[in-house]
């Protein structure tokens, strides 16, 4: 039995965050932390899904999807729809930025 199998989804996410985001941890611990976060995402944990989406958008993770950004934003929407406040805040800022860019490109004739 894998030791990760004894953890709840929330424990996987939190232990994963502690290991992965600890930059003093060795690569084995950081990789184990990432595995736990991905496991929690696979179990539909909204915050873990947010973290995976951010890592995809930041280029830390690679996706087999042809459009990595679109896939990451789909995950972000799923996370936000499941109640993750960080995902909602990210999407609000993302949409605001996109709107501002488009608005700035429009010139009044």
C-alpha positions as CSV (number, residue, x, y, z in Angstrom):
1,X,0.0,0.0,0.0
2,X,1.3,3.4,-1.0
3,X,1.7,5.8,2.0
4,X,-0.4,8.4,0.2
5,X,-3.3,6.0,0.2
6,X,-3.8,6.5,4.0
7,X,-4.3,10.3,3.7
8,X,-7.6,12.0,3.1
9,X,-7.9,14.3,0.1
10,X,-7.4,17.4,2.4
11,X,-4.4,15.8,4.0
12,X,-2.8,15.1,0.6
13,X,-3.4,18.7,-0.4
14,X,-2.0,20.2,2.8
15,X,1.0,17.9,3.1
16,X,1.6,18.3,-0.6
17,X,1.6,22.1,-0.2
18,X,4.0,21.9,2.8
19,X,6.5,19.8,0.9
20,X,6.2,21.3,-2.6
21,X,6.3,25.0,-1.6
22,X,9.1,24.5,0.9
23,X,12.1,25.6,-1.2
24,X,14.5,24.3,1.5
25,X,13.1,20.8,0.9
26,X,15.1,18.4,-1.3
27,X,13.8,17.5,-4.7
28,X,12.5,14.1,-3.6
29,X,10.3,15.8,-1.0
30,X,9.2,18.5,-3.4
31,X,8.3,15.9,-6.0
32,X,6.4,13.9,-3.4
33,X,4.5,17.1,-2.4
34,X,3.6,17.7,-6.1
35,X,2.4,14.1,-6.4
36,X,0.2,14.6,-3.4
37,X,-1.3,17.8,-4.8
38,X,-2.0,16.1,-8.1
39,X,-3.6,13.2,-6.3
40,X,-5.8,15.6,-4.4
41,X,-6.7,17.3,-7.7
42,X,-7.6,13.9,-9.2
43,X,-9.9,13.5,-6.2
44,X,-11.7,16.7,-7.2
45,X,-10.2,18.9,-4.4
46,X,-10.9,22.5,-5.5
47,X,-7.8,24.1,-3.9
48,X,-5.6,21.3,-5.4
49,X,-7.2,21.9,-8.8
50,X,-6.4,25.6,-8.4
51,X,-2.8,24.9,-7.6
52,X,-2.4,22.5,-10.6
53,X,-4.0,25.2,-12.8
54,X,-1.5,27.8,-11.6
55,X,1.4,25.5,-12.0
56,X,0.3,24.9,-15.6
57,X,-0.2,28.6,-16.3
58,X,3.2,29.3,-14.8
59,X,4.9,26.6,-16.9
60,X,6.0,24.6,-13.9
61,X,3.8,21.7,-15.1
62,X,3.3,20.5,-18.7
63,X,0.0,19.2,-20.0
64,X,-0.6,16.7,-22.7
65,X,-3.4,19.0,-23.9
66,X,-2.7,20.8,-27.2
67,X,-3.6,24.1,-25.6
68,X,-2.1,24.2,-22.1
69,X,-3.4,27.7,-21.3
70,X,-7.0,26.7,-22.2
71,X,-6.8,23.5,-20.2
72,X,-5.4,25.4,-17.2
73,X,-8.2,28.0,-17.4
74,X,-10.8,25.2,-17.6
75,X,-9.3,23.7,-14.4
76,X,-9.4,27.2,-12.9
77,X,-13.1,27.6,-13.7
78,X,-13.8,24.2,-12.3
79,X,-12.0,25.1,-9.1
80,X,-13.8,28.4,-8.8
81,X,-17.2,26.8,-9.5
82,X,-16.4,24.3,-6.7
83,X,-15.9,27.2,-4.3
84,X,-12.2,27.9,-4.3
85,X,-11.8,31.6,-3.4
86,X,-8.3,31.8,-4.8
87,X,-9.5,30.5,-8.2
88,X,-12.3,33.1,-8.2
89,X,-9.9,35.9,-7.4
90,X,-7.5,34.7,-10.0
91,X,-10.3,34.6,-12.7
92,X,-11.6,38.0,-11.7
93,X,-8.1,39.5,-12.1
94,X,-7.5,37.6,-15.3
95,X,-10.8,38.8,-16.8
96,X,-10.2,42.4,-15.6
97,X,-6.7,42.4,-17.2
98,X,-8.1,40.9,-20.5
99,X,-10.9,43.5,-20.6
100,X,-8.5,46.3,-19.9
101,X,-6.1,45.1,-22.7
102,X,-9.0,45.0,-25.2
103,X,-10.4,48.3,-23.9
104,X,-7.0,50.0,-24.3
105,X,-6.7,48.7,-27.9
106,X,-10.0,50.3,-28.9
107,X,-9.4,53.8,-30.3
108,X,-12.2,56.3,-30.5
109,X,-12.7,57.5,-34.1
